[in-house]
Amino acid sequence: EAQVTQNPRYLITVTGKKLTVTCSQNMNHEYMSWYRQDPGLGLRQIYYSMNVEVTDKGDVPEGYKVSRKEKRNFPLILESPSPNQTSLYFCASSRMARDTEAFFGQGTRLTVV
Amino acid sequence: RKEVEQDPGPFNVPEGATVAFNCTYSNSASQSFFWYRQDCRKEPKLLMSVYSSGNEDGRFTAQLNRASQYISLLIRDSKLSDSATYLCVVKPSGATNKLIFGTGTLLAVQP
């Protein structure tokens, strides 16, 4: 089954404790991105990757890192999480950057206390 | 001004009703437009693309008005299963990598 898989689905952590949210897609898609969704603000792009070893900042990259060592995986790293990073996070992929349909993972609900 | 604006709702309608949502966008050079559907606590999924000539998919009709910079989604004969948040999405011109999402319009279809 074609899918984008995120883990964990739910996470409660403390301020400053490094964490990684994994994202993996099995569709051989070139383009992957991370979004956060907050009430009243919609989905905002954090980082994106056009292909392996090619990543760039989205609209809200502060406090986040990403890597793209393999085509299928695009982890999101929070080196020192803060409470304002409490949010619902989605990973998405598309066959190519210019493709119109994005496939989303099931989301990770992160709470930083 | 937000790049993509939607009425958050909720729109409460009875089964069988026709309901319409509008969405406005600020960048007149935007090139592509979509409606995504998001069920509660779930991921967004593409509902339909929006073309200049308008397009229809079963009970759903999407239209684009470039002059007034808005897109619309019409749902006929609403079903309980249509209850969800509908996200207006715009791809700006020249940006091959970005989708700009509205905050969504919540639809609740009542039995």
Interface residues (C-beta under 8 A of the other chain):
Chain A: Y31 S33 Y35 G40 L41 G42 L43 R44 Q45 Y48 M50 D56 G58 F90 A97 R98 T100 E101 A102 F104 G105 Q106 G107
Chain B: V4 S32 F34 R41 K42 E43 P44 K45 L46 S49 L87 K91 T96 N97 K98 L99 F101 G102 T103 G104
